[in-house]
Amino acid sequence: TTYTPRSIRVRLALPPPVCRANSAVKCCLPSSCRYCRTSRAAKRRNKGVTMMWTTARVVWRRSQSPLVSRITLATRSTHNNRRGHATAAPASRMPPHRPVMAGETVRFLEPQNNQTFIDMTFGAGGHSRALLDAAPGATIIALDRDPHAHRLACEMATEYPGRILPVLGRFSELPSLLRTLPEGYGRQRFIDGIIFDFGCSSMQFDEAARGFSIAHDGPLDMRMDKDRCPEQLSAAEVLARVQEQDLARILKVYGEEKQAKKIARAIVNARFTVKRIETTAELASIVAHCLSSNQATETGPVSSASSFEYRQDKLRRPAHVATKTFQALRIFVNNELNEINYGMVLAKHLLRTGGKLVTIAFHSLEDTIVKRHLTGHVVDDVASRVPLQFISHTLAHENDTMQEMMKPNWRQLTKHVVVPSEAEVTANPRSRSAKLRAAVRLS
């Protein structure tokens, strides 16, 4: 059976790119903006929102639900445009990569000549470049699990001959990878500084084929190193195989999603009644559809872009309702939390006495793991006042041995987390959730 394409009319609400009440906050949903506090109708009266009709081409495929494959915004001269409001940018235009808090990272690590650092999450190399420029004689081991980032590290190695050692692998593979480097890099306690920049890079989010972003429709993959590990399950395969109660637990634990059971039930119902979920747009539609109070949860993905709803996150910022679902799947598929935990253990063994550690986390799960390592509380849910890293030890040890074991491994350089400045958040909105911690390795 073949289906012919048809066109539908989609009503799009285009809010101004920046909130009128606070220029540093982007106003994605005026109806729930904490600064505007006005209704959508009032916004239209104030010419703050332009309502327009546009034609979206919906392509029907065999055994698939209708998807909005392309939306072309009709451009016209409006009062808002004449007053300086920016129009929608093309979807193909991607913002340049900007390292988050690069200046603060260099300030805490204090790179010197003849020092060796490990960039555990090389990405596009922004932090590594800042360290190399600050210390012309420093050397960096550039680790990343993404083959694309590894290629960028190899290219940057030609700009800094002999100062960058590209390494392809995960945190858990680092000990064996260090033994492949020139003699001397595989021993313990020889590194002067380590930096972690957790989460996905801008390159991964902006590439639709990787399947990380809600904003770009693409295959539901989410594997950071699928070229190296083709046997690893993709996000689509996880959704097709996992049971409902297991999926709800994934969304609850990794995504901190309050509606985890409801979303898991909708996903399972959709894959049995409609089809297997294969794209990011389909998953986002199902999540938005099941959380909508006006629609039933069993009807599968919807075709209208107006079905996408927003809600406020912990910082009272507008976020897509499927954001936590995407986060949970990405963390589960890539085993991110276990890798972060193992990476922190490696940092303790690789850093010399006086070596410095800088971590940049983007949500509470990552930051909690880092904080527990820096404070010695590595084990969960132990009802005891004894520090958690010593709870498994018996009382048969000598007093001197216990004192040696209870010595702290880290001294934190900041009392609280460091957050990006308002200027950096304005220039790079993706840095708004970043939390930086810095510590020194003790003897």
C-alpha positions in Angstrom: 0.0 0.0 0.0 1.3 3.4 -0.9 0.3 6.7 0.6 0.5 10.1 -1.1 1.8 13.1 0.8 -0.6 15.7 1.9 -0.4 19.1 3.6 -1.9 20.3 6.9 -2.2 23.6 8.6 -0.2 24.1 11.8 -0.6 27.1 14.0 2.7 28.2 15.5 3.2 30.6 18.4 6.5 32.4 18.0 7.6 34.0 21.3 10.2 36.8 21.3 13.8 35.4 21.5 14.5 37.2 24.8 12.1 37.9 27.7 11.1 41.6 27.9 11.4 41.7 31.7 14.8 40.1 31.9 17.2 40.3 28.9 19.3 37.4 30.3 16.5 34.9 30.2 15.1 33.4 27.0 11.3 33.4 27.0 10.4 30.1 25.3 6.8 29.9 26.7 5.3 33.3 27.5 2.2 31.8 29.2 4.3 30.4 32.0 7.2 32.8 32.0 8.2 33.7 35.6 9.1 37.2 34.6 6.3 38.1 32.3 3.4 36.6 34.3 1.0 37.6 31.6 -1.4 35.6 29.4 -0.8 34.7 25.8 -3.7 37.0 24.8 -2.1 39.9 26.6 1.2 39.1 24.8 -0.5 39.3 21.5 -2.1 42.6 22.4 1.4 43.9 23.2 2.7 42.5 20.0 5.1 40.3 22.0 4.0 37.1 20.1 3.3 36.8 16.4 0.7 34.2 15.6 0.9 32.9 12.0 -0.3 30.0 9.9 2.2 28.0 8.0 2.1 24.8 5.9 3.8 21.7 7.2 4.4 18.8 4.8 3.4 15.5 6.4 4.9 12.5 4.7 3.0 9.2 5.2 5.2 6.1 5.0 4.2 2.5 5.0 3.8 1.1 8.6 4.6 4.5 10.1 2.7 7.3 11.7 2.6 10.7 10.1 5.5 12.9 11.1 6.1 16.6 10.5 9.2 16.2 8.3 9.5 19.9 7.4 8.1 23.1 8.6 8.7 26.3 6.6 7.9 29.5 8.4 6.2 32.1 6.4 8.2 35.3 6.6 6.4 38.6 6.6 7.1 42.1 7.8 5.6 42.6 11.3 5.7 45.3 14.0 8.0 43.1 16.1 10.5 42.7 13.3 10.7 46.4 12.8 11.3 46.9 16.5 14.3 44.6 16.4 13.0 41.2 17.3 15.0 38.5 15.7 13.3 36.0 13.3 13.7 32.3 13.5 17.1 31.1 12.4 17.5 28.3 9.9 17.7 24.8 11.5 20.9 24.1 9.7 22.7 26.9 11.3 24.5 25.5 14.4 26.1 27.6 17.1 29.9 27.4 17.4 31.3 25.2 20.1 32.2 27.1 23.2 34.0 25.4 26.2 32.1 25.9 29.4 33.9 27.9 32.1 37.3 27.6 30.4 38.7 30.6 32.2 37.7 29.1 35.6 39.2 25.8 34.6 42.6 27.3 33.8 42.5 29.4 37.0 42.0 26.3 39.2 44.4 24.0 37.4 47.2 26.6 37.2 49.0 24.9 34.4 52.8 25.2 34.3 55.5 24.1 31.9 56.5 20.5 31.9 53.3 19.4 33.5 51.0 16.6 32.3 47.2 16.8 32.3 44.4 14.5 31.2 41.3 15.9 29.5 39.0 13.0 30.2 36.3 14.4 27.9 38.1 16.1 25.0 35.1 16.9 22.9 36.0 19.7 20.6 39.1 20.5 22.6 38.2 23.9 24.0 39.5 23.2 27.5 42.7 21.5 26.2 43.4 24.4 24.0 43.0 26.9 26.8 45.4 24.9 29.0 48.0 24.5 26.2 47.9 28.2 25.5 48.3 29.1 29.2 51.3 26.8 29.6 53.4 26.5 26.4 55.4 23.5 27.8 52.5 21.5 29.1 51.3 18.1 27.7 47.7 16.8 27.6 46.4 13.3 27.2 43.2 13.8 25.2 40.7 11.0 26.1 37.2 10.7 24.5 34.9 7.8 23.7 33.6 9.5 20.6 35.5 8.7 17.4 34.6 12.1 15.9 36.2 13.8 19.0 39.2 11.5 18.7 39.7 12.7 15.1 39.5 16.3 16.3 42.2 15.5 18.9 44.4 14.1 16.2 44.0 17.2 14.1 44.8 19.4 17.1 47.9 17.3 17.8 49.3 18.6 14.5 48.9 22.2 15.8 50.7 21.4 19.0 53.4 18.9 18.0 54.4 16.6 20.8 52.0 18.2 23.3 48.7 16.3 22.7 48.4 12.5 23.0 45.0 11.5 21.6 43.5 8.4 23.2 40.2 6.8 22.1 38.2 5.0 24.8 36.0 5.3 27.9 37.0 6.1 31.4 37.0 2.4 32.3 39.4 1.7 29.5 41.9 4.4 30.5 44.3 2.1 32.5 45.0 -0.2 29.6 45.1 2.8 27.1 47.8 4.5 29.2 50.1 1.5 28.8 50.0 2.0 25.0 51.5 5.5 25.4 55.2 6.2 25.6 57.1 4.8 28.6 56.2 6.6 31.9 52.6 7.5 31.2 51.2 4.2 32.6 52.4 4.6 36.2 50.3 5.9 39.1 50.5 9.3 40.8 52.2 11.1 37.9 49.4 13.4 36.5 49.4 17.1 37.5 45.8 17.8 36.6 42.6 16.2 35.4 39.5 17.8 34.0 36.0 16.2 33.5 33.3 17.9 31.4 30.4 15.5 31.8 27.5 15.0 29.5 27.1 15.4 25.8 29.0 17.8 23.7 27.4 20.5 21.5 28.6 18.5 18.4 26.6 15.5 19.6 23.5 17.5 20.3 23.6 19.4 17.0 24.0 16.3 14.8 20.6 14.9 14.1 21.9 11.5 13.1 23.2 10.9 16.6 19.7 11.1 18.1 20.5 13.1 21.2 18.5 16.2 20.7 14.7 16.8 20.8 15.1 19.8 18.5 16.6 17.8 15.6 14.6 14.9 14.2 16.7 11.8 13.6 17.2 8.2 14.4 16.8 7.3 18.1 20.3 6.2 18.7 22.1 8.1 21.5 25.2 5.9 21.5 28.3 8.0 21.9 30.7 5.4 20.5 28.5 3.3 18.2 31.2 3.0 15.6 33.5 1.4 18.1 30.8 -0.7 19.8 28.2 -1.7 17.2 26.9 -4.4 19.5 25.8 -1.9 22.1 22.0 -1.4 22.2 20.7 1.9 20.9 17.9 3.9 22.6 15.4 2.6 20.0 16.4 -1.0 20.8 16.1 -0.4 24.5 12.6 1.0 24.1 11.6 -2.0 22.0 12.9 -4.6 24.5 12.6 -3.3 28.0 9.6 -4.1 30.2 7.3 -1.4 31.4 8.4 -1.5 35.1 12.1 -1.5 34.2 11.6 1.4 31.8 9.7 3.4 34.5 12.6 2.8 36.9 15.1 4.0 34.3 13.1 7.2 33.8 12.7 7.7 37.5 16.3 7.1 38.6 18.3 8.5 35.6 15.9 11.2 34.5 14.3 12.1 37.9 11.0 12.1 36.0 7.9 12.3 38.3 5.6 10.9 35.6 7.9 7.9 34.9 5.2 5.3 35.2 2.8 7.2 33.0 5.4 7.8 30.3 6.6 4.2 30.4 3.1 2.9 30.0 2.5 5.2 27.0 5.7 4.0 25.3 4.9 0.4 25.8 1.4 0.9 24.5 2.6 2.8 21.5 5.1 0.1 20.5 2.5 -2.6 20.6 -0.5 -0.6 19.2 1.2 1.7 16.7 4.8 0.7 15.8 8.3 0.5 17.0 9.7 3.9 18.0 12.6 4.8 15.7 13.1 8.6 15.7 13.5 11.3 18.2 10.4 13.1 17.0 8.3 10.0 17.6 9.5 9.6 21.1 9.1 13.3 21.9 5.5 13.2 20.5 4.5 10.2 22.6 5.9 11.8 25.8 4.2 15.2 25.0 1.0 13.4 24.1 0.8 11.3 27.2 1.4 14.2 29.5 -1.2 16.4 27.8 -4.4 16.6 29.8 -6.5 17.0 26.7 -5.6 13.8 24.9 -5.6 10.1 25.8 -2.3 8.2 26.3 -3.0 5.2 24.0 -3.4 6.9 20.6 0.3 7.0 19.7 2.3 9.8 18.2 0.6 12.9 17.0 1.3 14.8 13.8 0.9 18.4 14.9 3.8 20.5 16.1 1.4 22.2 18.5 1.2 19.0 20.6 4.7 19.7 22.0 4.3 21.3 25.4 6.7 22.9 27.8 7.1 22.9 31.6 9.4 24.5 34.1 12.5 22.7 35.4 14.0 23.0 38.8 15.4 26.4 38.0 12.0 27.5 36.7 13.1 27.6 33.1 10.9 26.4 30.3 11.9 22.9 29.1 10.4 20.4 26.8 8.4 17.7 28.7 10.5 14.9 27.0 13.8 16.4 28.2 14.1 14.2 31.2 13.1 11.1 29.2 15.9 11.8 26.7 18.3 12.3 29.5 17.4 9.1 31.2 17.8 7.1 28.0 21.1 8.7 27.1 22.5 7.9 30.6 21.3 4.3 30.5 22.5 3.6 27.0 26.0 4.9 27.6 26.3 3.7 31.2 27.3 7.3 32.1 27.0 7.2 35.9 29.1 4.1 36.3 31.7 5.5 34.0 31.7 8.8 36.0 32.1 6.8 39.2 35.0 4.8 37.8 36.6 8.0 36.4 36.6 9.6 39.8 38.3 6.5 41.3 41.0 6.7 38.5 41.5 10.4 39.3 42.5 9.5 42.8 45.0 7.0 41.7 46.5 9.0 38.8 46.9 12.4 40.4 50.1 13.1 42.2 50.1 14.7 45.7 49.1 18.3 45.1 47.6 17.4 41.7 44.3 19.3 40.9 40.9 18.0 39.7 38.2 20.1 38.0 34.8 18.6 37.2 32.0 20.3 35.3 28.6 18.6 35.8 25.3 19.6 34.1 22.7 17.8 36.3 22.3 16.7 39.9 23.2 13.0 39.3 26.6 13.8 37.9 27.3 16.4 40.6 26.2 14.0 43.4 28.7 11.4 42.4 31.5 13.9 42.3 30.6 15.4 45.6 30.5 12.0 47.3 34.0 11.1 46.1 35.4 14.4 47.2 33.9 14.1 50.7 34.6 10.3 51.0 30.9 9.3 50.9 31.0 6.9 48.0 28.5 4.2 49.2 24.7 4.9 49.3 22.1 4.3 51.9 24.2 3.2 54.9 22.6 4.1 58.2 25.8 4.9 60.1 27.8 8.0 61.3 31.0 6.3 60.2 32.3 7.7 56.9 30.9 5.5 54.2 34.2 4.6 52.6 35.2 2.8 55.8 32.0 1.1 56.6 33.1 -2.3 55.2 36.3 -2.4 57.3 36.4 -4.4 60.6 37.6 -3.1 63.9 40.6 -5.5 63.8 42.9 -2.9 62.4 45.5 -1.1 64.5 44.8 2.4 65.5 47.5 3.8 63.3 46.1 1.9 60.3 42.6 3.2 60.9 44.0 6.8 61.2 45.8 6.3 57.9 42.7 5.0 56.3 40.5 7.8 57.5 42.8 10.5 56.1 40.9 12.6 53.5 41.9 12.1 49.9 40.8 15.5 48.7 40.8 19.2 49.7 38.1 21.1 47.9 39.2 24.5 46.6 35.7 25.9 46.6 33.2 25.9 49.4 30.3 25.7 47.0 29.9 24.9 43.3 31.0 27.5 40.8 28.4 28.5 38.2 28.9 30.4 34.9 28.7 34.1 34.9 25.7 36.0 33.4 27.8 37.1 30.5 28.8 33.5 29.7 25.2 32.3 30.0 24.1 35.0 27.6 26.8 34.1 25.1 26.4 30.3 25.6 22.9 29.4 26.9 23.9 25.7 27.1 26.2 26.5 30.0 23.4 27.7 32.3 23.2 24.4 34.1 27.0 23.9 34.6 28.4 23.3 38.1 32.1 23.3 38.6 34.0 21.7 41.5 37.7 21.9 42.0 39.9 19.9 44.5 43.5 19.1 45.3 44.8 15.5 45.8 46.2 15.0 49.3 48.9 12.5 50.3 
